[in-house]
């Protein structure tokens, strides 16, 4: 064979080798991408798999109790987001007035005292806590809370006067009925920027204080924007492509959201809600890094190893008034909100069982 023939064979083998290497690389990439897709689908199924069924269809007629509750919830929101709107760190007088309103309401419910904890940044505006001592106080307690500051001076009706109103009314309804576990009702300061997820976040100060005092927490619920609902198709968005294939595109439900380590709590809470409440509900246990999953005071309790979840109408993924000056009391649906709060009262009672 001539030298040119040998060179041709060598060149052909080199081309085959390069082709084989490229093909193997493409196969590896395809396998890797397939594994990622399977992992994502598996985690999504794992996080979205919830007990019971979400309520569907027309809502039943309001009960007299729900109507009274709706009026009370609206009253709290109109004070906090109307008279006292703009409860941000930059308006300490309005924050102080909000704290006074909340403190006074808690005392009228029959609680003996309102406990306070303070963040370094935020002046003398405190976290506010009342304690319903359990019949078995040695058991780890349940915490239910909401932040009462608002974003950069906005009225903050949904975010988060609605959550505060919910905590107030749950505290009122349970005040004369101790459970097995102690229940701590807390209204937090400094959830919004610039203190969000910093050492001055009120809920983190509170969670660390419980840890320092050796108070064990069984579960924490954060009520974060629970008053805005839409009934038209396409009114609900999600932070991750594909979630819209699993969850409804109509923003008429209340969501229970936690990280993967809090999946058991998401499932227990939504199960209790669905068993007792005729209202649409969806649950998700997702990686904490995913947009929106840790966007409230439950995040602070994760930092101290406490199972914690957020109960929410999903705020920025549904409500166009989120962090806007249009987040006013008139935009909320108090009848739906009353059904949610009534259901959450039963969830807290369930979690407070031994």
Short mmCIF file of the C-alpha atoms (twelve columns), coordinates in Angstrom:
data_MODEL
# 
_entry.id   MODEL 
# 
loop_
_atom_site.group_PDB 
_atom_site.id 
_atom_site.type_symbol 
_atom_site.label_atom_id 
_atom_site.label_alt_id 
_atom_site.label_comp_id 
_atom_site.label_asym_id 
_atom_site.label_seq_id 
_atom_site.Cartn_x 
_atom_site.Cartn_y 
_atom_site.Cartn_z 
_atom_site.pdbx_PDB_model_num 
ATOM 1   C CA . UNK A 1   0.000   0.000  0.000  1 
ATOM 2   C CA . UNK A 2   1.265   3.399  -0.871 1 
ATOM 3   C CA . UNK A 3   2.002   6.110  1.686  1 
ATOM 4   C CA . UNK A 4   -0.949  8.151  0.424  1 
ATOM 5   C CA . UNK A 5   -3.237  5.148  0.922  1 
ATOM 6   C CA . UNK A 6   -2.030  4.677  4.479  1 
ATOM 7   C CA . UNK A 7   -2.594  8.374  5.203  1 
ATOM 8   C CA . UNK A 8   -6.102  8.166  3.841  1 
ATOM 9   C CA . UNK A 9   -6.904  5.202  6.105  1 
ATOM 10  C CA . UNK A 10  -5.429  7.020  9.132  1 
ATOM 11  C CA . UNK A 11  -7.485  10.132 8.374  1 
ATOM 12  C CA . UNK A 12  -10.639 8.028  7.991  1 
ATOM 13  C CA . UNK A 13  -10.022 6.306  11.340 1 
ATOM 14  C CA . UNK A 14  -9.481  9.671  12.974 1 
ATOM 15  C CA . UNK A 15  -12.818 10.904 11.563 1 
ATOM 16  C CA . UNK A 16  -14.556 7.750  12.843 1 
ATOM 17  C CA . UNK A 17  -12.942 8.219  16.271 1 
ATOM 18  C CA . UNK A 18  -14.034 11.848 16.449 1 
ATOM 19  C CA . UNK A 19  -17.537 10.867 15.363 1 
ATOM 20  C CA . UNK A 20  -17.629 8.105  17.988 1 
ATOM 21  C CA . UNK A 21  -16.391 10.451 20.728 1 
ATOM 22  C CA . UNK A 22  -18.941 13.095 19.709 1 
ATOM 23  C CA . UNK A 23  -21.720 10.506 19.650 1 
ATOM 24  C CA . UNK A 24  -20.759 9.206  23.084 1 
ATOM 25  C CA . UNK A 25  -20.659 12.766 24.433 1 
ATOM 26  C CA . UNK A 26  -24.113 13.478 23.018 1 
ATOM 27  C CA . UNK A 27  -25.423 10.280 24.562 1 
ATOM 28  C CA . UNK A 28  -23.974 11.264 27.943 1 
ATOM 29  C CA . UNK A 29  -25.568 14.721 27.674 1 
ATOM 30  C CA . UNK A 30  -28.896 13.165 26.709 1 
ATOM 31  C CA . UNK A 31  -28.711 10.759 29.644 1 
ATOM 32  C CA . UNK A 32  -27.838 13.607 32.013 1 
ATOM 33  C CA . UNK A 33  -30.685 15.784 30.743 1 
ATOM 34  C CA . UNK A 34  -33.056 12.844 31.007 1 
ATOM 35  C CA . UNK A 35  -31.964 12.216 34.575 1 
ATOM 36  C CA . UNK A 36  -32.493 15.884 35.426 1 
ATOM 37  C CA . UNK A 37  -35.983 15.820 33.904 1 
ATOM 38  C CA . UNK A 38  -36.830 12.641 35.835 1 
ATOM 39  C CA . UNK A 39  -35.467 14.184 39.047 1 
ATOM 40  C CA . UNK A 40  -37.444 17.400 38.560 1 
ATOM 41  C CA . UNK A 41  -40.628 15.487 37.743 1 
ATOM 42  C CA . UNK A 42  -40.043 13.221 40.725 1 
ATOM 43  C CA . UNK A 43  -39.490 16.128 43.112 1 
ATOM 44  C CA . UNK A 44  -42.533 17.909 41.690 1 
ATOM 45  C CA . UNK A 45  -44.710 14.843 42.148 1 
ATOM 46  C CA . UNK A 46  -43.281 14.321 45.641 1 
ATOM 47  C CA . UNK A 47  -43.901 17.947 46.580 1 
ATOM 48  C CA . UNK A 48  -47.331 18.217 44.971 1 
ATOM 49  C CA . UNK A 49  -48.749 14.933 46.265 1 
ATOM 50  C CA . UNK A 50  -51.238 15.930 48.951 1 
ATOM 51  C CA . UNK A 51  -53.865 14.041 50.960 1 
ATOM 52  C CA . UNK A 52  -57.538 14.601 50.280 1 
ATOM 53  C CA . UNK A 53  -59.102 16.559 47.454 1 
ATOM 54  C CA . UNK A 54  -59.358 20.288 46.912 1 
ATOM 55  C CA . UNK A 55  -62.923 21.596 47.029 1 
ATOM 56  C CA . UNK A 56  -64.370 22.314 43.588 1 
ATOM 57  C CA . UNK A 57  -67.563 23.934 42.436 1 
ATOM 58  C CA . UNK A 58  -69.693 26.822 43.705 1 
ATOM 59  C CA . UNK A 59  -68.986 27.809 47.295 1 
ATOM 60  C CA . UNK A 60  -71.773 26.986 49.758 1 
ATOM 61  C CA . UNK A 61  -73.830 29.811 51.242 1 
ATOM 62  C CA . UNK A 62  -72.088 31.805 53.966 1 
ATOM 63  C CA . UNK A 63  -72.997 30.788 57.507 1 
ATOM 64  C CA . UNK A 64  -73.943 33.475 60.059 1 
ATOM 65  C CA . UNK A 65  -70.629 32.826 61.839 1 
ATOM 66  C CA . UNK A 66  -68.684 33.351 58.610 1 
ATOM 67  C CA . UNK A 67  -70.502 36.615 57.930 1 
ATOM 68  C CA . UNK A 68  -69.634 37.943 61.385 1 
ATOM 69  C CA . UNK A 69  -66.037 36.834 60.875 1 
ATOM 70  C CA . UNK A 70  -65.859 38.569 57.471 1 
ATOM 71  C CA . UNK A 71  -66.943 41.851 59.057 1 
ATOM 72  C CA . UNK A 72  -64.326 41.507 61.813 1 
ATOM 73  C CA . UNK A 73  -61.549 40.716 59.325 1 
ATOM 74  C CA . UNK A 74  -62.463 43.680 57.162 1 
ATOM 75  C CA . UNK A 75  -62.475 45.928 60.221 1 
ATOM 76  C CA . UNK A 76  -58.903 44.954 61.135 1 
ATOM 77  C CA . UNK A 77  -57.683 45.409 57.565 1 
ATOM 78  C CA . UNK A 78  -59.327 48.816 57.212 1 
ATOM 79  C CA . UNK A 79  -57.577 50.073 60.322 1 
ATOM 80  C CA . UNK A 80  -54.158 48.621 59.488 1 
ATOM 81  C CA . UNK A 81  -54.169 49.350 55.751 1 
ATOM 82  C CA . UNK A 82  -56.498 52.343 55.759 1 
ATOM 83  C CA . UNK A 83  -56.023 54.512 58.829 1 
ATOM 84  C CA . UNK A 84  -52.501 53.197 59.449 1 
ATOM 85  C CA . UNK A 85  -51.370 52.276 55.926 1 
ATOM 86  C CA . UNK A 86  -47.671 52.710 55.234 1 
ATOM 87  C CA . UNK A 87  -46.399 50.631 58.149 1 
ATOM 88  C CA . UNK A 88  -42.826 50.352 56.881 1 
ATOM 89  C CA . UNK A 89  -39.557 50.752 58.771 1 
ATOM 90  C CA . UNK A 90  -39.373 54.278 57.376 1 
ATOM 91  C CA . UNK A 91  -42.599 55.345 59.120 1 
ATOM 92  C CA . UNK A 92  -42.024 54.429 62.782 1 
ATOM 93  C CA . UNK A 93  -45.009 56.421 64.044 1 
ATOM 94  C CA . UNK A 94  -47.400 54.353 61.910 1 
ATOM 95  C CA . UNK A 95  -45.661 51.148 62.979 1 
ATOM 96  C CA . UNK A 96  -46.021 52.147 66.628 1 
ATOM 97  C CA . UNK A 97  -49.701 52.967 66.116 1 
ATOM 98  C CA . UNK A 98  -50.197 49.603 64.406 1 
ATOM 99  C CA . UNK A 99  -48.508 47.821 67.303 1 
ATOM 100 C CA . UNK A 100 -50.815 49.624 69.757 1 
ATOM 101 C CA . UNK A 101 -53.901 48.601 67.775 1 
ATOM 102 C CA . UNK A 102 -52.791 44.967 67.650 1 
ATOM 103 C CA . UNK A 103 -51.807 44.924 71.325 1 
ATOM 104 C CA . UNK A 104 -55.137 46.412 72.384 1 
ATOM 105 C CA . UNK A 105 -57.094 43.884 70.323 1 
ATOM 106 C CA . UNK A 106 -55.208 40.934 71.800 1 
ATOM 107 C CA . UNK A 107 -55.882 42.158 75.318 1 
ATOM 108 C CA . UNK A 108 -59.596 42.521 74.622 1 
ATOM 109 C CA . UNK A 109 -59.684 38.825 73.695 1 
ATOM 110 C CA . UNK A 110 -58.867 37.945 77.298 1 
ATOM 111 C CA . UNK A 111 -55.123 37.265 77.144 1 
ATOM 112 C CA . UNK A 112 -53.447 38.386 80.366 1 
ATOM 113 C CA . UNK A 113 -50.434 40.006 78.760 1 
ATOM 114 C CA . UNK A 114 -48.736 40.738 75.462 1 
ATOM 115 C CA . UNK A 115 -45.065 39.731 75.366 1 
ATOM 116 C CA . UNK A 116 -42.592 41.743 73.309 1 
ATOM 117 C CA . UNK A 117 -39.252 41.086 71.601 1 
ATOM 118 C CA . UNK A 118 -37.252 43.700 69.729 1 
ATOM 119 C CA . UNK A 119 -34.946 43.770 66.722 1 
ATOM 120 C CA . UNK A 120 -31.875 46.002 66.853 1 
ATOM 121 C CA . UNK A 121 -33.104 47.885 63.809 1 
ATOM 122 C CA . UNK A 122 -36.641 49.114 64.082 1 
ATOM 123 C CA . UNK A 123 -36.601 51.435 67.068 1 
ATOM 124 C CA . UNK A 124 -38.890 50.323 69.844 1 
ATOM 125 C CA . UNK A 125 -41.498 48.653 67.639 1 
ATOM 126 C CA . UNK A 126 -41.744 45.056 68.846 1 
ATOM 127 C CA . UNK A 127 -42.855 41.601 67.904 1 
ATOM 128 C CA . UNK A 128 -46.099 40.976 69.805 1 
ATOM 129 C CA . UNK A 129 -46.956 37.600 71.331 1 
ATOM 130 C CA . UNK A 130 -49.810 36.145 73.353 1 
ATOM 131 C CA . UNK A 131 -49.682 32.629 74.715 1 
ATOM 132 C CA . UNK A 132 -52.532 30.143 75.063 1 
ATOM 133 C CA . UNK A 133 -50.977 27.768 77.587 1 
ATOM 134 C CA . UNK A 134 -51.730 24.144 76.816 1 
ATOM 135 C CA . UNK A 135 -53.099 21.465 79.105 1 
ATOM 136 C CA . UNK A 136 -49.854 19.597 78.439 1 
ATOM 137 C CA . UNK A 137 -47.304 22.424 78.439 1 
ATOM 138 C CA . UNK A 138 -44.389 19.996 78.338 1 
ATOM 139 C CA . UNK A 139 -45.216 19.263 74.688 1 
ATOM 140 C CA . UNK A 140 -43.529 21.295 71.905 1 
ATOM 141 C CA . UNK A 141 -45.706 24.294 71.081 1 
ATOM 142 C CA . UNK A 142 -47.402 25.559 67.927 1 
ATOM 143 C CA . UNK A 143 -46.643 29.054 66.584 1 
ATOM 144 C CA . UNK A 144 -48.938 30.932 64.225 1 
ATOM 145 C CA . UNK A 145 -47.856 34.362 63.067 1 
ATOM 146 C CA . UNK A 146 -47.937 37.149 60.500 1 
ATOM 147 C CA . UNK A 147 -45.905 40.294 59.900 1 
ATOM 148 C CA . UNK A 148 -47.561 43.654 60.395 1 
ATOM 149 C CA . UNK A 149 -45.108 45.926 58.600 1 
ATOM 150 C CA . UNK A 150 -45.772 46.829 54.962 1 
ATOM 151 C CA . UNK A 151 -43.523 47.395 51.978 1 
ATOM 152 C CA . UNK A 152 -41.971 50.867 51.613 1 
ATOM 153 C CA . UNK A 153 -44.996 52.798 52.837 1 
ATOM 154 C CA . UNK A 154 -47.621 50.970 50.742 1 
ATOM 155 C CA . UNK A 155 -51.042 50.423 52.362 1 
ATOM 156 C CA . UNK A 156 -50.322 46.698 52.632 1 
ATOM 157 C CA . UNK A 157 -53.900 45.397 52.762 1 
ATOM 158 C CA . UNK A 158 -53.201 41.919 51.406 1 
ATOM 159 C CA . UNK A 159 -49.492 42.110 52.298 1 
ATOM 160 C CA . UNK A 160 -49.975 41.719 55.172 1 
ATOM 161 C CA . UNK A 161 -52.864 43.267 57.057 1 
ATOM 162 C CA . UNK A 162 -54.847 40.254 55.846 1 
ATOM 163 C CA . UNK A 163 -52.481 37.834 57.611 1 
ATOM 164 C CA . UNK A 164 -52.560 39.928 60.801 1 
ATOM 165 C CA . UNK A 165 -56.359 39.983 60.744 1 
ATOM 166 C CA . UNK A 166 -56.316 36.196 60.401 1 
ATOM 167 C CA . UNK A 167 -54.001 35.735 63.382 1 
ATOM 168 C CA . UNK A 168 -56.116 38.115 65.482 1 
ATOM 169 C CA . UNK A 169 -59.346 36.285 64.772 1 
ATOM 170 C CA . UNK A 170 -57.860 32.831 65.299 1 
ATOM 171 C CA . UNK A 171 -56.426 34.049 68.616 1 
ATOM 172 C CA . UNK A 172 -59.842 35.437 69.557 1 
ATOM 173 C CA . UNK A 173 -61.734 32.252 68.703 1 
ATOM 174 C CA . UNK A 174 -59.307 30.041 70.659 1 
ATOM 175 C CA . UNK A 175 -58.764 32.322 73.675 1 
ATOM 176 C CA . UNK A 176 -61.097 30.445 76.013 1 
ATOM 177 C CA . UNK A 177 -60.323 26.937 74.754 1 
ATOM 178 C CA . UNK A 178 -56.827 25.712 75.715 1 
ATOM 179 C CA . UNK A 179 -55.485 22.871 73.583 1 
ATOM 180 C CA . UNK A 180 -53.084 20.087 74.571 1 
ATOM 181 C CA . UNK A 181 -50.116 21.968 73.093 1 
ATOM 182 C CA . UNK A 182 -49.373 25.568 73.975 1 
ATOM 183 C CA . UNK A 183 -50.213 27.878 71.068 1 
ATOM 184 C CA . UNK A 184 -48.264 31.109 70.544 1 
ATOM 185 C CA . UNK A 185 -49.894 33.830 68.439 1 
ATOM 186 C CA . UNK A 186 -47.295 36.283 67.139 1 
ATOM 187 C CA . UNK A 187 -47.328 39.476 65.074 1 
ATOM 188 C CA . UNK A 188 -43.888 40.143 63.617 1 
ATOM 189 C CA . UNK A 189 -42.068 43.339 62.727 1 
ATOM 190 C CA . UNK A 190 -39.442 43.856 59.989 1 
ATOM 191 C CA . UNK A 191 -40.415 41.203 57.457 1 
ATOM 192 C CA . UNK A 192 -40.175 43.584 54.505 1 
ATOM 193 C CA . UNK A 193 -36.961 44.976 52.937 1 
ATOM 194 C CA . UNK A 194 -34.447 46.232 53.913 1 
ATOM 195 C CA . UNK A 195 -34.573 43.798 56.873 1 
ATOM 196 C CA . UNK A 196 -35.993 40.807 54.964 1 
ATOM 197 C CA . UNK A 197 -33.939 37.666 55.683 1 
ATOM 198 C CA . UNK A 198 -31.413 39.606 57.771 1 
ATOM 199 C CA . UNK A 199 -30.538 39.404 61.469 1 
ATOM 200 C CA . UNK A 200 -33.034 42.235 62.082 1 
ATOM 201 C CA . UNK A 201 -36.002 40.369 60.636 1 
ATOM 202 C CA . UNK A 202 -38.516 40.268 63.474 1 
ATOM 203 C CA . UNK A 203 -39.457 36.618 63.037 1 
ATOM 204 C CA . UNK A 204 -35.793 35.554 63.080 1 
ATOM 205 C CA . UNK A 205 -35.248 37.524 66.308 1 
ATOM 206 C CA . UNK A 206 -38.295 35.774 67.777 1 
ATOM 207 C CA . UNK A 207 -37.325 32.276 66.566 1 
ATOM 208 C CA . UNK A 208 -33.821 32.644 67.995 1 
ATOM 209 C CA . UNK A 209 -35.262 33.911 71.280 1 
ATOM 210 C CA . UNK A 210 -37.385 30.758 71.575 1 
ATOM 211 C CA . UNK A 211 -34.319 28.664 70.816 1 
ATOM 212 C CA . UNK A 212 -32.234 30.494 73.442 1 
ATOM 213 C CA . UNK A 213 -34.930 29.940 76.051 1 
ATOM 214 C CA . UNK A 214 -35.145 26.250 75.222 1 
ATOM 215 C CA . UNK A 215 -38.758 26.452 74.007 1 
ATOM 216 C CA . UNK A 216 -39.368 23.643 71.550 1 
ATOM 217 C CA . UNK A 217 -41.644 24.289 68.576 1 
ATOM 218 C CA . UNK A 218 -43.607 21.475 66.957 1 
ATOM 219 C CA . UNK A 219 -44.838 23.493 63.959 1 
ATOM 220 C CA . UNK A 220 -45.056 27.075 62.715 1 
ATOM 221 C CA . UNK A 221 -47.642 28.591 60.349 1 
ATOM 222 C CA . UNK A 222 -47.004 31.947 58.683 1 
ATOM 223 C CA . UNK A 223 -50.086 33.712 57.303 1 
ATOM 224 C CA . UNK A 224 -48.820 35.717 54.348 1 
ATOM 225 C CA . UNK A 225 -51.297 37.569 52.103 1 
ATOM 226 C CA . UNK A 226 -54.520 35.585 52.451 1 
ATOM 227 C CA . UNK A 227 -57.167 37.993 51.131 1 
ATOM 228 C CA . UNK A 228 -56.956 38.262 47.312 1 
ATOM 229 C CA . UNK A 229 -58.877 35.862 45.033 1 
ATOM 230 C CA . UNK A 230 -59.729 35.697 41.333 1 
ATOM 231 C CA . UNK A 231 -62.195 33.381 39.597 1 
ATOM 232 C CA . UNK A 232 -61.290 33.855 35.925 1 
ATOM 233 C CA . UNK A 233 -59.065 31.444 34.001 1 
ATOM 234 C CA . UNK A 234 -55.465 32.581 33.645 1 
ATOM 235 C CA . UNK A 235 -55.495 34.611 36.860 1 
ATOM 236 C CA . UNK A 236 -52.891 32.413 38.584 1 
ATOM 237 C CA . UNK A 237 -49.186 32.241 37.709 1 
ATOM 238 C CA . UNK A 238 -46.320 30.130 39.091 1 
ATOM 239 C CA . UNK A 239 -42.584 30.651 39.604 1 
ATOM 240 C CA . UNK A 240 -41.516 27.533 37.712 1 
ATOM 241 C CA . UNK A 241 -42.459 26.387 34.198 1 
ATOM 242 C CA . UNK A 242 -44.514 23.216 34.396 1 
ATOM 243 C CA . UNK A 243 -46.220 23.948 37.713 1 
ATOM 244 C CA . UNK A 244 -49.144 25.311 35.741 1 
ATOM 245 C CA . UNK A 245 -49.648 21.798 34.382 1 
ATOM 246 C CA . UNK A 246 -50.100 20.515 37.950 1 
ATOM 247 C CA . UNK A 247 -51.893 23.358 39.700 1 
ATOM 248 C CA . UNK A 248 -54.956 25.418 38.649 1 
ATOM 249 C CA . UNK A 249 -54.661 28.511 36.470 1 
ATOM 250 C CA . UNK A 250 -57.472 30.173 38.431 1 
ATOM 251 C CA . UNK A 251 -56.485 32.153 41.517 1 
ATOM 252 C CA . UNK A 252 -59.394 31.142 43.725 1 
ATOM 253 C CA . UNK A 253 -57.532 28.846 46.155 1 
ATOM 254 C CA . UNK A 254 -55.487 29.179 49.333 1 
ATOM 255 C CA . UNK A 255 -51.997 27.693 49.190 1 
ATOM 256 C CA . UNK A 256 -49.996 25.748 51.779 1 
ATOM 257 C CA . UNK A 257 -46.282 26.038 50.943 1 
ATOM 258 C CA . UNK A 258 -43.187 24.605 52.601 1 
ATOM 259 C CA . UNK A 259 -39.710 23.350 51.834 1 
ATOM 260 C CA . UNK A 260 -38.943 19.660 51.391 1 
ATOM 261 C CA . UNK A 261 -38.102 19.170 55.075 1 
ATOM 262 C CA . UNK A 262 -41.533 20.578 56.029 1 
ATOM 263 C CA . UNK A 263 -43.469 18.329 53.653 1 
ATOM 264 C CA . UNK A 264 -45.090 16.415 56.509 1 
ATOM 265 C CA . UNK A 265 -46.418 19.685 57.919 1 
ATOM 266 C CA . UNK A 266 -47.780 20.859 54.559 1 
ATOM 267 C CA . UNK A 267 -49.577 17.530 54.196 1 
ATOM 268 C CA . UNK A 268 -50.956 17.497 57.756 1 
ATOM 269 C CA . UNK A 269 -52.133 21.113 57.588 1 
ATOM 270 C CA . UNK A 270 -53.839 20.808 54.208 1 
ATOM 271 C CA . UNK A 271 -55.419 17.512 55.212 1 
ATOM 272 C CA . UNK A 272 -56.964 19.131 58.298 1 
ATOM 273 C CA . UNK A 273 -58.123 22.080 56.183 1 
ATOM 274 C CA . UNK A 274 -59.717 19.923 53.491 1 
ATOM 275 C CA . UNK A 275 -61.509 17.701 55.992 1 
ATOM 276 C CA . UNK A 276 -63.237 20.668 57.620 1 
ATOM 277 C CA . UNK A 277 -63.440 23.433 55.003 1 
ATOM 278 C CA . UNK A 278 -65.318 23.710 51.737 1 
ATOM 279 C CA . UNK A 279 -62.834 25.948 49.986 1 
ATOM 280 C CA . UNK A 280 -60.260 25.332 47.207 1 
ATOM 281 C CA . UNK A 281 -56.787 24.540 48.537 1 
ATOM 282 C CA . UNK A 282 -53.462 23.531 47.032 1 
ATOM 283 C CA . UNK A 283 -50.265 22.316 48.701 1 
ATOM 284 C CA . UNK A 284 -46.621 22.269 47.659 1 
ATOM 285 C CA . UNK A 285 -43.377 21.165 49.315 1 
ATOM 286 C CA . UNK A 286 -40.599 22.478 47.099 1 
ATOM 287 C CA . UNK A 287 -36.871 23.256 47.310 1 
ATOM 288 C CA . UNK A 288 -36.401 26.310 49.496 1 
ATOM 289 C CA . UNK A 289 -34.270 27.969 46.781 1 
ATOM 290 C CA . UNK A 290 -37.227 28.180 44.397 1 
ATOM 291 C CA . UNK A 291 -38.619 31.691 43.922 1 
ATOM 292 C CA . UNK A 292 -41.323 32.489 46.456 1 
ATOM 293 C CA . UNK A 293 -41.034 29.373 48.621 1 
ATOM 294 C CA . UNK A 294 -39.223 31.149 51.464 1 
ATOM 295 C CA . UNK A 295 -40.765 34.593 51.064 1 
ATOM 296 C CA . UNK A 296 -42.219 35.064 54.530 1 
ATOM 297 C CA . UNK A 297 -41.656 34.577 58.247 1 
ATOM 298 C CA . UNK A 298 -41.629 30.772 58.053 1 
ATOM 299 C CA . UNK A 299 -38.128 31.135 56.535 1 
ATOM 300 C CA . UNK A 300 -36.865 32.430 59.899 1 
ATOM 301 C CA . UNK A 301 -37.964 29.250 61.653 1 
ATOM 302 C CA . UNK A 302 -36.180 27.079 59.101 1 
ATOM 303 C CA . UNK A 303 -32.980 28.788 60.283 1 
ATOM 304 C CA . UNK A 304 -33.516 27.330 63.764 1 
ATOM 305 C CA . UNK A 305 -34.520 23.876 62.525 1 
ATOM 306 C CA . UNK A 306 -38.275 24.277 63.076 1 
ATOM 307 C CA . UNK A 307 -40.798 22.796 60.603 1 
ATOM 308 C CA . UNK A 308 -42.640 25.801 59.183 1 
ATOM 309 C CA . UNK A 309 -44.965 26.576 56.289 1 
ATOM 310 C CA . UNK A 310 -46.589 29.574 54.646 1 
ATOM 311 C CA . UNK A 311 -50.327 29.862 54.100 1 
ATOM 312 C CA . UNK A 312 -50.897 32.273 51.234 1 
ATOM 313 C CA . UNK A 313 -53.011 33.390 48.300 1 
ATOM 314 C CA . UNK A 314 -49.612 33.470 46.503 1 
ATOM 315 C CA . UNK A 315 -49.455 37.320 46.413 1 
ATOM 316 C CA . UNK A 316 -47.053 38.252 43.523 1 
ATOM 317 C CA . UNK A 317 -48.187 35.298 41.428 1 
ATOM 318 C CA . UNK A 318 -51.819 36.445 41.515 1 
ATOM 319 C CA . UNK A 319 -52.291 39.912 42.953 1 
ATOM 320 C CA . UNK A 320 -51.343 42.829 40.626 1 
ATOM 321 C CA . UNK A 321 -51.374 45.128 43.677 1 
ATOM 322 C CA . UNK A 322 -48.516 43.319 45.398 1 
ATOM 323 C CA . UNK A 323 -46.029 45.892 46.792 1 
ATOM 324 C CA . UNK A 324 -47.989 48.677 45.080 1 
ATOM 325 C CA . UNK A 325 -49.889 51.671 46.424 1 
ATOM 326 C CA . UNK A 326 -53.036 49.981 45.093 1 
ATOM 327 C CA . UNK A 327 -52.874 47.240 47.761 1 
ATOM 328 C CA . UNK A 328 -55.897 48.728 49.517 1 
ATOM 329 C CA . UNK A 329 -58.681 47.251 51.692 1 
ATOM 330 C CA . UNK A 330 -61.207 47.546 48.851 1 
ATOM 331 C CA . UNK A 331 -59.336 44.990 46.732 1 
ATOM 332 C CA . UNK A 332 -59.774 42.068 49.136 1 
ATOM 333 C CA . UNK A 333 -62.476 39.396 49.250 1 
ATOM 334 C CA . UNK A 334 -63.494 39.194 52.899 1 
ATOM 335 C CA . UNK A 335 -66.105 36.492 52.411 1 
ATOM 336 C CA . UNK A 336 -63.561 34.100 50.963 1 
ATOM 337 C CA . UNK A 337 -61.031 35.235 53.537 1 
ATOM 338 C CA . UNK A 338 -63.453 34.391 56.355 1 
ATOM 339 C CA . UNK A 339 -63.829 30.830 55.050 1 
ATOM 340 C CA . UNK A 340 -60.055 30.478 54.947 1 
ATOM 341 C CA . UNK A 341 -59.553 31.816 58.480 1 
ATOM 342 C CA . UNK A 342 -62.297 29.596 59.845 1 
ATOM 343 C CA . UNK A 343 -60.564 26.613 58.222 1 
ATOM 344 C CA . UNK A 344 -57.161 27.645 59.548 1 
ATOM 345 C CA . UNK A 345 -58.557 27.793 63.063 1 
ATOM 346 C CA . UNK A 346 -59.330 24.100 62.704 1 
ATOM 347 C CA . UNK A 347 -55.830 23.482 61.322 1 
ATOM 348 C CA . UNK A 348 -54.274 25.083 64.422 1 
ATOM 349 C CA . UNK A 349 -56.516 22.995 66.666 1 
ATOM 350 C CA . UNK A 350 -55.435 19.868 64.812 1 
ATOM 351 C CA . UNK A 351 -51.733 20.719 65.106 1 
ATOM 352 C CA . UNK A 352 -52.194 21.407 68.811 1 
ATOM 353 C CA . UNK A 353 -53.270 17.830 69.470 1 
ATOM 354 C CA . UNK A 354 -50.691 15.613 71.240 1 
# 
